[in-house]
Amino acid sequence: MPKEIEVKSILNKTKKRDSWFLDDYTVNLYSSCSFNCLYCYIRGSKYGTNLEQSLSVKTNAIEVLDKQLFNRAKKGQYGYIVLSSATDPYLQVEKKYELTLQALEVISRHRFPVHIITKSDLVVRDFDLLHKIDQNAILPHDLQSSPGRGTLISFSFSTLDEKVAGIFEKGATKPSKRLKALEKAIREGFHTGVSLMPLLPFISDTTENLTLFFSTFKALNVSYILPATLTLFGNGSADSKTLVMKAIRAHFPELEERYIRFFQEGYQMPAYYQKAFAEKMKELCDEYKIPGSITAPGKPY
């Protein structure tokens, strides 16, 4: 069972809007994450090895959010609210607590735009509310023409292979279910794209897998793709680097030496790999004519 906690603040104002996710604000209604992805960047924190065991529900989040958005709206400080930056807004416990559903009702009432980033198909439940936000939100002046939408929905994928997903993101909704939800969101007319991150070196970033990704998402007519490679933090027993390396050793032993070499000097892939990765993503975005940005339709990664 998750722990129930109360908070003094729930709406976080970002210092600078991220050009990828357009986050003027972030809201995390839950702490930690039951999806338990091995590569998650919040690993190595106080949450420990099993993120699900440290899951907390912010029981007074809706009341606090209502007050904070009222004050921001009164000052005309509208901007995109990203759900979520440190956990998924549609964890399994959302079915019981419905904090995301209630938060969207508050966001809609105060007319803020929203960007949903999720690995879950539960977002389909809230399409009616998200349509209302899409139509009525007051957008930041510099984003009124592009993307020019009150609701953005990004489905996160690191693989389309169910077996690989079962290793690295075993608590998350299966990729096949995510694809069905993505398809439905597009049919509903939402500005919908894919957060293709992290791609796993030599596992989901191979030519075969990239072709599958881009051809699949092109066929669905996604609005954008946001690709990024793997980053691994820390040197403890519970961090992403340790857990991913353990999984590589168990399931992809032929890749262990490569991964050790890649991350022996830091948390990012080597510069030469990142350069080649960026060039390949631009090439694929050009080839499949899929924007590599939410705000620049028609322009590649």
C-alpha positions, 0 to 999 in steps of 0.5 A: 500500500502506498504511503499517504502524505500531505504537502505544502506546495504541488505546483513547481515553476520551472526556472527555464522552459525546456524546449522539448517538453515546454514545461512552464510548470510541473506537477507530481501528484505522487512520489516515486513510481510503481512502473519501476523502470531500471533506467529511471533518472530518479534512482539513487535517491532516497527511494531505493531499489524498488520505487514501488515500495516508496510510493507516496500519494499526496492526499491534499494535492488537489486543494493545494493545486487549486489555490496555487493555480488561482493565484497564478491565473489571477496574475495572468501567469499562464503556461504549460503544466507538465504531468509529470516530471518525476513520476508517471501521472497514470500509475496503477494507484491512480485508478483508486485515488484519481488524483490526476483526474481531479487535477485535470478538472482543476487545471481545466477550470483555471484554463491552463494548458497541459502536457501529459507524459505517460507510459500508461493507457489509462490516459484514455479515461480522461480524454473528455477533460483533455478535449475541454482543456485543449479548447479552452486553455490560455496559451503562453504568447510565444506558443499560441501559433505553435503548437497552438494547442491546450493539450499535448500528449506524449507516450513514452517508449524505450522499446516496442519489444514486450520481452525487453520492456519486461526486463527494463520497465517491468511495472509499466503498461505493455508497449502494445497497450500504449500503442493502442492508446496512442492510436486512439489519441491521434484519432481523437484529434489530440496533438500527440507524439512520442517521447522515444527515450531512452533508447537502449544502446545496441538493444532498441537503437539498432537499425532494425528497431529504429526502422520499426519505431519510425515506420510504426509511428509514421503509419499512426501519423504522430505529430512529433518524435522526441528521441534521446539516448540512455543516461545512467546515474550513480554508483550505489546499489540502487541507482540506474547504472547498477541496475541496468548493468545487472540486467545487461549482465543477466540478459545481454551478456554479449553487451556487458563490456560495451556498456562498461566502456560507455559509462566508465567515465560518466553518466552519458554515452560518449560524445562520438556516440551522441553525435552519431545518434543525433545525426541518425535521428535527424536523418530518420525524421527527414526520411519519415517526415516526422517533426523532431520538435513539438513546436516546429511542425515539419522541421526535423530533429 
